[in-house]
Amino acid sequence: MTRARAVSILSAPDYQLMRRVNRWRAPRWVRWWSIGATRAGDGWLWSLCGVALLASHDADRYAAIVAGLLAAAMGIVVFRVLKKAVGRKRPCVHEPHCWATLLPPDQFSFPSGHSISAFAVAVSLGYFYPPLLAGLLFCAASIAISRILLGLHFLTDVLAGSALGVALGYSAALLIR
């Protein structure tokens, strides 16, 4: 079997899901939630978390912030290198979305940079503040899912980005701790 054929077979479920999502006329609340989550993943949510930590005067606040910044920085490096190396085109190149009009930040989709960053920061902060971990992971998952619903990423882009983000976040927390 050729490489192209193997990639085609492995990508088929991604393309099927992409077609279903891009043609789905989501309820208004799903649209607002998706756009809000993806905008929060642009860095606003994590910046607010950092400000809240600084205001808390907790003993671990500086370590948590440094771990989050380190995880996010490593995530940016990883996704930029991988996106250029893999060169996978975004779903919106293959088929237009029926309601989302957000423009992608770049031309490549694998892996999802929003997912890497969201899970990297959520896991690193959650390591220092375990009671907040469930809420942080919910926010990260919301950001990741929104990228699929908005037609900006394939499912495998988001899954790979999320897994990389978890690994980077945990590594950064262990390194700083």
N, CA and C atoms as an extended XYZ file, in Angstrom:
531
Properties=species:S:1:pos:R:3:atomname:S:1:resname:S:1:resid:I:1 pbc="F F F"
N         0.846       -1.171        0.000 N   MET     1
C         0.000        0.000        0.000 CA  MET     1
C         0.896        1.241        0.000 C   MET     1
N         0.520        2.204       -0.796 N   THR     2
C         1.295        3.436       -0.885 CA  THR     2
C         1.010        4.332        0.322 C   THR     2
N         1.908        5.270        0.549 N   ARG     3
C         1.738        6.204        1.666 CA  ARG     3
C         0.466        7.033        1.486 C   ARG     3
N         0.230        7.489        0.259 N   ALA     4
C        -0.948        8.310       -0.029 CA  ALA     4
C        -2.238        7.538        0.245 C   ALA     4
N        -2.248        6.277       -0.121 N   ARG     5
C        -3.435        5.441        0.111 CA  ARG     5
C        -3.654        5.232        1.609 C   ARG     5
N        -2.586        4.991        2.352 N   ALA     6
C        -2.700        4.792        3.795 CA  ALA     6
C        -3.223        6.059        4.477 C   ALA     6
N        -2.711        7.209        4.078 N   VAL     7
C        -3.174        8.477        4.636 CA  VAL     7
C        -4.647        8.688        4.297 C   VAL     7
N        -5.033        8.341        3.085 N   SER     8
C        -6.420        8.486        2.667 CA  SER     8
C        -7.356        7.621        3.517 C   SER     8
N        -6.971        6.407        3.773 N   ILE     9
C        -7.794        5.495        4.580 CA  ILE     9
C        -7.894        5.996        6.022 C   ILE     9
N        -6.768        6.433        6.576 N   LEU    10
C        -6.759        6.914        7.952 CA  LEU    10
C        -7.507        8.243        8.106 C   LEU    10
N        -7.546        9.044        7.055 N   SER    11
C        -8.197       10.357        7.107 CA  SER    11
C        -9.696       10.298        6.835 C   SER    11
N       -10.183        9.210        6.300 N   ALA    12
C       -11.594        9.127        5.905 CA  ALA    12
C       -12.560        9.480        7.038 C   ALA    12
N       -12.398        8.933        8.252 N   PRO    13
C       -13.328        9.324        9.332 CA  PRO    13
C       -13.264       10.813        9.666 C   PRO    13
N       -12.081       11.401        9.604 N   ASP    14
C       -11.936       12.842        9.845 CA  ASP    14
C       -12.754       13.645        8.836 C   ASP    14
N       -12.672       13.267        7.572 N   TYR    15
C       -13.394       13.987        6.522 CA  TYR    15
C       -14.902       13.783        6.640 C   TYR    15
N       -15.327       12.588        7.028 N   GLN    16
C       -16.762       12.336        7.212 CA  GLN    16
C       -17.322       13.216        8.332 C   GLN    16
N       -16.605       13.261        9.463 N   LEU    17
C       -17.057       14.100       10.572 CA  LEU    17
C       -17.029       15.576       10.168 C   LEU    17
N       -15.993       15.986        9.464 N   MET    18
C       -15.891       17.376        9.024 CA  MET    18
C       -17.092       17.754        8.158 C   MET    18
N       -17.472       16.902        7.242 N   ARG    19
C       -18.622       17.203        6.377 CA  ARG    19
C       -19.903       17.337        7.185 C   ARG    19
N       -20.082       16.452        8.162 N   ARG    20
C       -21.294       16.512        9.000 CA  ARG    20
C       -21.323       17.789        9.826 C   ARG    20
N       -20.190       18.140       10.428 N   VAL    21
C       -20.123       19.337       11.265 CA  VAL    21
C       -20.294       20.588       10.415 C   VAL    21
N       -19.632       20.652        9.277 N   ASN    22
C       -19.705       21.845        8.436 CA  ASN    22
C       -21.093       22.076        7.853 C   ASN    22
N       -21.893       21.048        7.773 N   ARG    23
C       -23.255       21.178        7.228 CA  ARG    23
C       -24.318       21.308        8.312 C   ARG    23
N       -23.928       21.119        9.571 N   TRP    24
C       -24.870       21.150       10.696 CA  TRP    24
C       -25.231       22.585       11.054 C   TRP    24
N       -26.501       22.879       11.060 N   ARG    25
C       -26.968       24.200       11.474 CA  ARG    25
C       -27.197       24.155       12.985 C   ARG    25
N       -26.150       24.456       13.717 N   ALA    26
C       -26.168       24.361       15.177 CA  ALA    26
C       -27.138       25.367       15.779 C   ALA    26
N       -27.712       25.011       16.935 N   PRO    27
C       -28.561       25.983       17.642 CA  PRO    27
C       -27.750       27.226       18.011 C   PRO    27
N       -28.433       28.314       18.224 N   ARG    28
C       -27.774       29.586       18.514 CA  ARG    28
C       -26.839       29.494       19.718 C   ARG    28
N       -27.252       28.781       20.774 N   TRP    29
C       -26.406       28.693       21.969 CA  TRP    29
C       -25.098       27.965       21.677 C   TRP    29
N       -25.140       26.965       20.786 N   VAL    30
C       -23.910       26.247       20.415 CA  VAL    30
C       -23.002       27.177       19.625 C   VAL    30
N       -23.573       27.984       18.778 N   ARG    31
C       -22.781       28.941       18.003 CA  ARG    31
C       -22.080       29.939       18.923 C   ARG    31
N       -22.836       30.525       19.862 N   TRP    32
C       -22.262       31.503       20.791 CA  TRP    32
C       -21.194       30.853       21.670 C   TRP    32
N       -21.497       29.657       22.176 N   TRP    33
C       -20.548       28.945       23.024 CA  TRP    33
C       -19.258       28.653       22.251 C   TRP    33
N       -19.381       28.194       21.013 N   SER    34
C       -18.210       27.865       20.200 CA  SER    34
C       -17.347       29.092       19.937 C   SER    34
N       -17.980       30.169       19.543 N   ILE    35
C       -17.228       31.395       19.264 CA  ILE    35
C       -16.604       31.941       20.550 C   ILE    35
N       -17.365       31.927       21.641 N   GLY    36
C       -16.830       32.400       22.922 CA  GLY    36
C       -15.659       31.563       23.403 C   GLY    36
N       -15.787       30.248       23.279 N   ALA    37
C       -14.711       29.355       23.724 CA  ALA    37
C       -13.460       29.543       22.878 C   ALA    37
N       -13.625       29.648       21.587 N   THR    38
C       -12.445       29.797       20.735 CA  THR    38
C       -11.772       31.145       20.967 C   THR    38
N       -12.558       32.188       21.216 N   ARG    39
C       -11.982       33.503       21.526 CA  ARG    39
C       -11.270       33.472       22.878 C   ARG    39
N       -11.848       32.781       23.850 N   ALA    40
C       -11.190       32.629       25.157 CA  ALA    40
C        -9.858       31.912       24.982 C   ALA    40
N        -9.819       30.958       24.057 N   GLY    41
C        -8.593       30.216       23.785 CA  GLY    41
C        -7.539       31.020       23.051 C   GLY    41
N        -7.886       32.215       22.592 N   ASP    42
C        -6.894       33.090       21.963 CA  ASP    42
C        -5.903       33.634       22.985 C   ASP    42
N        -6.155       33.362       24.263 N   GLY    43
C        -5.249       33.791       25.325 CA  GLY    43
C        -5.927       34.592       26.419 C   GLY    43
N        -7.138       35.054       26.162 N   TRP    44
C        -7.846       35.879       27.138 CA  TRP    44
C        -8.126       35.125       28.430 C   TRP    44
N        -8.608       33.921       28.316 N   LEU    45
C        -8.964       33.139       29.511 CA  LEU    45
C        -7.743       32.889       30.380 C   LEU    45
N        -6.647       32.496       29.754 N   TRP    46
C        -5.459       32.149       30.530 CA  TRP    46
C        -4.809       33.393       31.126 C   TRP    46
N        -4.915       34.519       30.449 N   SER    47
C        -4.416       35.775       31.017 CA  SER    47
C        -5.217       36.158       32.259 C   SER    47
N        -6.531       35.989       32.188 N   LEU    48
C        -7.378       36.272       33.351 CA  LEU    48
C        -7.059       35.338       34.511 C   LEU    48
N        -6.767       34.077       34.195 N   CYS    49
C        -6.364       33.125       35.248 CA  CYS    49
C        -5.076       33.602       35.916 C   CYS    49
N        -4.131       34.078       35.127 N   GLY    50
C        -2.878       34.583       35.676 CA  GLY    50
C        -3.097       35.788       36.577 C   GLY    50
N        -3.952       36.704       36.160 N   VAL    51
C        -4.259       37.884       36.974 CA  VAL    51
C        -4.930       37.453       38.278 C   VAL    51
N        -5.866       36.510       38.188 N   ALA    52
C        -6.541       36.019       39.397 CA  ALA    52
C        -5.554       35.356       40.349 C   ALA    52
N        -4.613       34.603       39.799 N   LEU    53
C        -3.601       33.975       40.652 CA  LEU    53
C        -2.727       35.026       41.333 C   LEU    53
N        -2.320       36.029       40.598 N   LEU    54
C        -1.505       37.095       41.201 CA  LEU    54
C        -2.254       37.806       42.321 C   LEU    54
N        -3.539       37.990       42.139 N   ALA    55
C        -4.352       38.671       43.147 CA  ALA    55
C        -4.626       37.791       44.368 C   ALA    55
N        -4.417       36.483       44.237 N   SER    56
C        -4.774       35.556       45.317 CA  SER    56
C        -3.809       35.580       46.489 C   SER    56
N        -2.579       35.960       46.275 N   HIS    57
C        -1.538       35.953       47.311 CA  HIS    57
C        -1.276       34.557       47.859 C   HIS    57
N        -1.590       33.539       47.091 N   ASP    58
C        -1.322       32.155       47.482 CA  ASP    58
C         0.176       31.874       47.349 C   ASP    58
N         0.682       30.979       48.163 N   ALA    59
C         2.120       30.674       48.167 CA  ALA    59
C         2.599       30.083       46.841 C   ALA    59
N         1.743       29.323       46.149 N   ASP    60
C         2.132       28.657       44.899 CA  ASP    60
C         1.867       29.492       43.651 C   ASP    60
N         1.394       30.691       43.806 N   ARG    61
C         0.952       31.454       42.633 CA  ARG    61
C         2.063       31.694       41.621 C   ARG    61
N         3.245       32.036       42.079 N   TYR    62
C         4.326       32.318       41.127 CA  TYR    62
C         4.778       31.048       40.406 C   TYR    62
N         4.875       29.959       41.136 N   ALA    63
C         5.265       28.693       40.509 CA  ALA    63
C         4.221       28.266       39.477 C   ALA    63
N         2.946       28.420       39.814 N   ALA    64
C         1.873       28.039       38.888 CA  ALA    64
C         1.909       28.901       37.627 C   ALA    64
N         2.126       30.204       37.805 N   ILE    65
C         2.172       31.106       36.651 CA  ILE    65
C         3.371       30.791       35.768 C   ILE    65
N         4.516       30.552       36.370 N   VAL    66
C         5.709       30.221       35.584 CA  VAL    66
C         5.503       28.898       34.842 C   VAL    66
N         4.914       27.914       35.515 N   ALA    67
C         4.643       26.627       34.858 CA  ALA    67
C         3.682       26.816       33.686 C   ALA    67
N         2.630       27.619       33.873 N   GLY    68
C         1.687       27.884       32.788 CA  GLY    68
C         2.335       28.590       31.616 C   GLY    68
N         3.162       29.574       31.909 N   LEU    69
C         3.870       30.292       30.841 CA  LEU    69
C         4.849       29.383       30.110 C   LEU    69
N         5.571       28.561       30.864 N   LEU    70
C         6.515       27.625       30.247 CA  LEU    70
C         5.786       26.618       29.361 C   LEU    70
N         4.693       26.072       29.870 N   ALA    71
C         3.911       25.098       29.089 CA  ALA    71
C         3.364       25.734       27.819 C   ALA    71
N         2.844       26.948       27.939 N   ALA    72
C         2.299       27.633       26.757 CA  ALA    72
C         3.404       27.929       25.744 C   ALA    72
N         4.557       28.376       26.222 N   ALA    73
C         5.674       28.674       25.311 CA  ALA    73
C         6.152       27.416       24.596 C   ALA    73
N         6.281       26.316       25.335 N   MET    74
C         6.686       25.050       24.701 CA  MET    74
C         5.630       24.609       23.692 C   MET    74
N         4.359       24.807       24.031 N   GLY    75
C         3.280       24.445       23.127 CA  GLY    75
C         3.325       25.223       21.827 C   GLY    75
N         3.611       26.509       21.913 N   ILE    76
C         3.704       27.334       20.711 CA  ILE    76
C         4.826       26.848       19.806 C   ILE    76
N         5.968       26.544       20.396 N   VAL    77
C         7.091       26.032       19.605 CA  VAL    77
C         6.708       24.718       18.933 C   VAL    77
N         6.109       23.797       19.709 N   VAL    78
C         5.739       22.482       19.183 CA  VAL    78
C         4.736       22.606       18.045 C   VAL    78
N         3.668       23.386       18.236 N   PHE    79
C         2.664       23.421       17.167 CA  PHE    79
C         3.160       24.150       15.930 C   PHE    79
N         4.001       25.149       16.095 N   ARG    80
C         4.536       25.826       14.900 CA  ARG    80
C         5.432       24.902       14.082 C   ARG    80
N         6.275       24.144       14.760 N   VAL    81
C         7.158       23.203       14.064 CA  VAL    81
C         6.338       22.106       13.392 C   VAL    81
N         5.396       21.506       14.133 N   LEU    82
C         4.606       20.408       13.578 CA  LEU    82
C         3.700       20.858       12.435 C   LEU    82
N         3.095       22.025       12.551 N   LYS    83
C         2.215       22.497       11.479 CA  LYS    83
C         2.973       22.634       10.164 C   LYS    83
N         4.169       23.191       10.228 N   LYS    84
C         4.964       23.342        9.004 CA  LYS    84
C         5.445       21.994        8.484 C   LYS    84
N         5.808       21.098        9.397 N   ALA    85
C         6.319       19.790        8.982 CA  ALA    85
C         5.221       18.927        8.365 C   ALA    85
N         4.032       18.946        8.958 N   VAL    86
C         2.934       18.095        8.473 CA  VAL    86
C         2.238       18.730        7.275 C   VAL    86
N         1.927       20.006        7.364 N   GLY    87
C         1.331       20.722        6.237 CA  GLY    87
C        -0.090       20.321        5.885 C   GLY    87
N        -0.853       19.861        6.848 N   ARG    88
C        -2.243       19.456        6.588 CA  ARG    88
C        -3.128       20.695        6.454 C   ARG    88
N        -3.881       20.750        5.372 N   LYS    89
C        -4.781       21.876        5.126 CA  LYS    89
C        -5.986       21.816        6.061 C   LYS    89
N        -6.536       22.957        6.367 N   ARG    90
C        -7.677       23.058        7.275 CA  ARG    90
C        -8.965       22.562        6.610 C   ARG    90
N        -9.949       22.149        7.429 N   PRO    91
C       -11.230       21.687        6.876 CA  PRO    91
C       -11.921       22.727        6.001 C   PRO    91
N       -11.794       24.010        6.356 N   CYS    92
C       -12.467       25.053        5.583 CA  CYS    92
C       -11.909       25.186        4.167 C   CYS    92
N       -10.742       24.610        3.913 N   VAL    93
C       -10.181       24.594        2.556 CA  VAL    93
C       -10.902       23.543        1.717 C   VAL    93
N       -11.304       22.453        2.354 N   HIS    94
C       -11.946       21.333        1.654 CA  HIS    94
C       -13.439       21.558        1.435 C   HIS    94
N       -14.085       22.193        2.409 N   GLU    95
C       -15.525       22.412        2.313 CA  GLU    95
C       -15.906       23.615        3.172 C   GLU    95
N       -16.686       24.536        2.634 N   PRO    96
C       -17.066       25.706        3.434 CA  PRO    96
C       -17.999       25.319        4.580 C   PRO    96
N       -17.947       26.085        5.629 N   HIS    97
C       -18.797       25.879        6.801 CA  HIS    97
C       -20.118       26.598        6.555 C   HIS    97
N       -21.228       26.039        7.033 N   CYS    98
C       -22.534       26.629        6.722 CA  CYS    98
C       -22.876       27.846        7.570 C   CYS    98
N       -22.237       28.043        8.735 N   TRP    99
C       -22.565       29.214        9.552 CA  TRP    99
C       -21.358       29.930       10.149 C   TRP    99
N       -20.265       29.265       10.359 N   ALA   100
C       -19.103       29.912       10.966 CA  ALA   100
C       -18.329       30.703        9.920 C   ALA   100
N       -17.930       31.896       10.307 N   THR   101
C       -17.209       32.756        9.367 CA  THR   101
C       -15.848       33.206        9.911 C   THR   101
N       -15.385       32.567       10.972 N   LEU   102
C       -14.079       32.927       11.526 CA  LEU   102
C       -12.974       32.548       10.552 C   LEU   102
N       -11.999       33.406       10.449 N   LEU   103
C       -10.858       33.117        9.594 CA  LEU   103
C        -9.788       32.393       10.404 C   LEU   103
N        -9.170       31.367        9.832 N   PRO   104
C        -8.118       30.650       10.564 CA  PRO   104
C        -6.879       31.522       10.723 C   PRO   104
N        -6.128       31.314       11.828 N   PRO   105
C        -4.934       32.123       12.056 CA  PRO   105
C        -3.770       31.786       11.120 C   PRO   105
N        -3.808       30.591       10.527 N   ASP   106
C        -2.782       30.188        9.568 CA  ASP   106
C        -3.403       29.159        8.629 C   ASP   106
N        -2.616       28.618        7.704 N   GLN   107
C        -3.182       27.727        6.693 CA  GLN   107
C        -3.189       26.251        7.079 C   GLN   107
N        -2.460       25.883        8.119 N   PHE   108
C        -2.338       24.463        8.460 CA  PHE   108
C        -3.140       24.103        9.706 C   PHE   108
N        -3.582       22.851        9.771 N   SER   109
C        -4.468       22.462       10.862 CA  SER   109
C        -3.875       21.479       11.864 C   SER   109
N        -2.865       20.726       11.507 N   PHE   110
C        -2.361       19.685       12.422 CA  PHE   110
C        -1.039       20.078       13.041 C   PHE   110
N        -1.001       20.075       14.364 N   PRO   111
C        -2.035       19.878       15.389 CA  PRO   111
C        -2.717       21.208       15.726 C   PRO   111
N        -3.768       21.136       16.504 N   SER   112
C        -4.481       22.338       16.918 CA  SER   112
C        -3.677       23.097       17.968 C   SER   112
N        -3.249       24.294       17.616 N   GLY   113
C        -2.499       25.133       18.549 CA  GLY   113
C        -3.349       25.578       19.728 C   GLY   113
N        -4.635       25.865       19.475 N   HIS   114
C        -5.524       26.239       20.577 CA  HIS   114
C        -5.641       25.088       21.580 C   HIS   114
N        -5.738       23.857       21.080 N   SER   115
C        -5.867       22.703       21.972 CA  SER   115
C        -4.589       22.470       22.763 C   SER   115
N        -3.448       22.581       22.098 N   ILE   116
C        -2.174       22.417       22.807 CA  ILE   116
C        -2.071       23.451       23.925 C   ILE   116
N        -2.287       24.703       23.600 N   SER   117
C        -2.151       25.767       24.595 CA  SER   117
C        -3.157       25.619       25.730 C   SER   117
N        -4.399       25.318       25.384 N   ALA   118
C        -5.439       25.206       26.408 CA  ALA   118
C        -5.125       24.090       27.405 C   ALA   118
N        -4.786       22.925       26.904 N   PHE   119
C        -4.506       21.817       27.816 CA  PHE   119
C        -3.169       21.989       28.529 C   PHE   119
N        -2.196       22.602       27.882 N   ALA   120
C        -0.901       22.836       28.539 CA  ALA   120
C        -1.086       23.747       29.750 C   ALA   120
N        -1.810       24.835       29.579 N   VAL   121
C        -2.016       25.766       30.684 CA  VAL   121
C        -2.951       25.162       31.734 C   VAL   121
N        -4.034       24.530       31.301 N   ALA   122
C        -4.986       23.950       32.253 CA  ALA   122
C        -4.328       22.898       33.137 C   ALA   122
N        -3.545       22.014       32.553 N   VAL   123
C        -2.909       20.953       33.331 CA  VAL   123
C        -1.834       21.526       34.248 C   VAL   123
N        -1.051       22.471       33.747 N   SER   124
C         0.001       23.034       34.598 CA  SER   124
C        -0.593       23.801       35.779 C   SER   124
N        -1.641       24.579       35.567 N   LEU   125
C        -2.287       25.279       36.678 CA  LEU   125
C        -3.010       24.307       37.607 C   LEU   125
N        -3.650       23.298       37.012 N   GLY   126
C        -4.359       22.302       37.803 CA  GLY   126
C        -3.440       21.477       38.691 C   GLY   126
N        -2.207       21.333       38.286 N   TYR   127
C        -1.227       20.614       39.096 CA  TYR   127
C        -1.003       21.335       40.436 C   TYR   127
N        -0.966       22.656       40.389 N   PHE   128
C        -0.753       23.445       41.599 CA  PHE   128
C        -2.044       23.694       42.375 C   PHE   128
N        -3.176       23.634       41.682 N   TYR   129
C        -4.474       23.882       42.304 CA  TYR   129
C        -5.454       22.765       41.930 C   TYR   129
N        -5.291       21.580       42.519 N   PRO   130
C        -6.136       20.429       42.158 CA  PRO   130
C        -7.646       20.670       42.259 C   PRO   130
N        -8.140       21.466       43.210 N   PRO   131
C        -9.590       21.697       43.237 CA  PRO   131
C       -10.116       22.412       41.991 C   PRO   131
N        -9.242       23.118       41.294 N   LEU   132
C        -9.651       23.842       40.086 CA  LEU   132
C        -9.490       23.027       38.805 C   LEU   132
N        -8.881       21.846       38.911 N   LEU   133
C        -8.533       21.072       37.714 CA  LEU   133
C        -9.743       20.742       36.848 C   LEU   133
N       -10.843       20.317       37.447 N   ALA   134
C       -12.025       19.952       36.648 CA  ALA   134
C       -12.528       21.150       35.839 C   ALA   134
N       -12.600       22.316       36.451 N   GLY   135
C       -13.045       23.511       35.738 CA  GLY   135
C       -12.076       23.934       34.643 C   GLY   135
N       -10.782       23.825       34.935 N   LEU   136
C        -9.767       24.165       33.927 CA  LEU   136
C        -9.834       23.207       32.740 C   LEU   136
N       -10.021       21.911       33.024 N   LEU   137
C       -10.132       20.930       31.932 CA  LEU   137
C       -11.412       21.131       31.124 C   LEU   137
N       -12.492       21.539       31.794 N   PHE   138
C       -13.728       21.848       31.071 CA  PHE   138
C       -13.495       23.008       30.100 C   PHE   138
N       -12.808       24.039       30.571 N   CYS   139
C       -12.496       25.180       29.695 CA  CYS   139
C       -11.628       24.742       28.521 C   CYS   139
N       -10.605       23.939       28.798 N   ALA   140
C        -9.716       23.471       27.730 CA  ALA   140
C       -10.476       22.609       26.724 C   ALA   140
N       -11.334       21.719       27.217 N   ALA   141
C       -12.125       20.868       26.319 CA  ALA   141
C       -13.097       21.710       25.492 C   ALA   141
N       -13.676       22.726       26.106 N   SER   142
C       -14.582       23.620       25.370 CA  SER   142
C       -13.855       24.310       24.217 C   SER   142
N       -12.646       24.754       24.491 N   ILE   143
C       -11.846       25.412       23.456 CA  ILE   143
C       -11.541       24.417       22.338 C   ILE   143
N       -11.126       23.215       22.702 N   ALA   144
C       -10.777       22.199       21.699 CA  ALA   144
C       -11.985       21.824       20.845 C   ALA   144
N       -13.110       21.573       21.474 N   ILE   145
C       -14.322       21.185       20.733 CA  ILE   145
C       -14.795       22.320       19.828 C   ILE   145
N       -14.658       23.555       20.311 N   SER   146
C       -15.102       24.693       19.499 CA  SER   146
C       -14.337       24.769       18.184 C   SER   146
N       -13.088       24.350       18.186 N   ARG   147
C       -12.281       24.400       16.964 CA  ARG   147
C       -12.838       23.461       15.887 C   ARG   147
N       -13.400       22.341       16.325 N   ILE   148
C       -14.034       21.400       15.386 CA  ILE   148
C       -15.368       21.976       14.911 C   ILE   148
N       -16.174       22.449       15.868 N   LEU   149
C       -17.506       22.961       15.525 CA  LEU   149
C       -17.454       24.171       14.603 C   LEU   149
N       -16.382       24.937       14.690 N   LEU   150
C       -16.235       26.113       13.832 CA  LEU   150
C       -15.600       25.795       12.483 C   LEU   150
N       -15.290       24.516       12.255 N   GLY   151
C       -14.739       24.099       10.975 CA  GLY   151
C       -13.281       24.470       10.776 C   GLY   151
N       -12.557       24.720       11.870 N   LEU   152
C       -11.167       25.130       11.768 CA  LEU   152
C       -10.188       23.970       11.927 C   LEU   152
N       -10.662       22.850       12.489 N   HIS   153
C        -9.791       21.690       12.711 CA  HIS   153
C       -10.548       20.386       12.513 C   HIS   153
N        -9.781       19.374       12.182 N   PHE   154
C       -10.298       18.008       12.160 CA  PHE   154
C       -10.221       17.448       13.575 C   PHE   154
N       -10.966       16.379       13.828 N   LEU   155
C       -10.953       15.741       15.145 CA  LEU   155
C        -9.542       15.312       15.539 C   LEU   155
N        -8.789       14.711       14.620 N   THR   156
C        -7.448       14.239       14.973 CA  THR   156
C        -6.499       15.408       15.278 C   THR   156
N        -6.717       16.564       14.690 N   ASP   157
C        -5.913       17.748       15.015 CA  ASP   157
C        -6.083       18.106       16.483 C   ASP   157
N        -7.336       18.084       16.928 N   VAL   158
C        -7.672       18.462       18.294 CA  VAL   158
C        -7.222       17.388       19.289 C   VAL   158
N        -7.406       16.123       18.939 N   LEU   159
C        -6.972       15.050       19.844 CA  LEU   159
C        -5.456       15.064       20.026 C   LEU   159
N        -4.733       15.221       18.937 N   ALA   160
C        -3.271       15.270       19.023 CA  ALA   160
C        -2.827       16.507       19.805 C   ALA   160
N        -3.427       17.640       19.518 N   GLY   161
C        -3.081       18.863       20.239 CA  GLY   161
C        -3.376       18.759       21.725 C   GLY   161
N        -4.508       18.164       22.069 N   SER   162
C        -4.873       18.002       23.478 CA  SER   162
C        -3.887       17.095       24.197 C   SER   162
N        -3.521       15.986       23.571 N   ALA   163
C        -2.567       15.050       24.187 CA  ALA   163
C        -1.197       15.719       24.364 C   ALA   163
N        -0.749       16.436       23.354 N   LEU   164
C         0.528       17.155       23.467 CA  LEU   164
C         0.461       18.213       24.572 C   LEU   164
N        -0.654       18.903       24.649 N   GLY   165
C        -0.825       19.922       25.686 CA  GLY   165
C        -0.794       19.342       27.086 C   GLY   165
N        -1.452       18.210       27.278 N   VAL   166
C        -1.425       17.543       28.585 CA  VAL   166
C         0.011       17.180       28.954 C   VAL   166
N         0.729       16.590       28.021 N   ALA   167
C         2.124       16.193       28.285 CA  ALA   167
C         2.997       17.406       28.600 C   ALA   167
N         2.841       18.476       27.841 N   LEU   168
C         3.640       19.677       28.075 CA  LEU   168
C         3.270       20.350       29.400 C   LEU   168
N         1.999       20.408       29.713 N   GLY   169
C         1.564       21.015       30.955 CA  GLY   169
C         2.065       20.254       32.172 C   GLY   169
N         1.963       18.953       32.115 N   TYR   170
C         2.433       18.132       33.238 CA  TYR   170
C         3.945       18.239       33.373 C   TYR   170
N         4.649       18.200       32.247 N   SER   171
C         6.111       18.319       32.275 CA  SER   171
C         6.551       19.661       32.860 C   SER   171
N         5.905       20.734       32.446 N   ALA   172
C         6.261       22.057       32.948 CA  ALA   172
C         5.995       22.152       34.455 C   ALA   172
N         4.869       21.608       34.901 N   ALA   173
C         4.553       21.640       36.334 CA  ALA   173
C         5.582       20.854       37.142 C   ALA   173
N         5.952       19.674       36.647 N   LEU   174
C         6.967       18.874       37.352 CA  LEU   174
C         8.307       19.598       37.373 C   LEU   174
N         8.668       20.225       36.278 N   LEU   175
C         9.942       20.931       36.190 CA  LEU   175
C         9.996       22.103       37.167 C   LEU   175
N         8.908       22.845       37.276 N   ILE   176
C         8.865       24.011       38.151 CA  ILE   176
C         8.711       23.601       39.608 C   ILE   176
N         7.958       22.564       39.867 N   ARG   177
C         7.743       22.107       41.237 CA  ARG   177
C         9.063       21.646       41.804 C   ARG   177
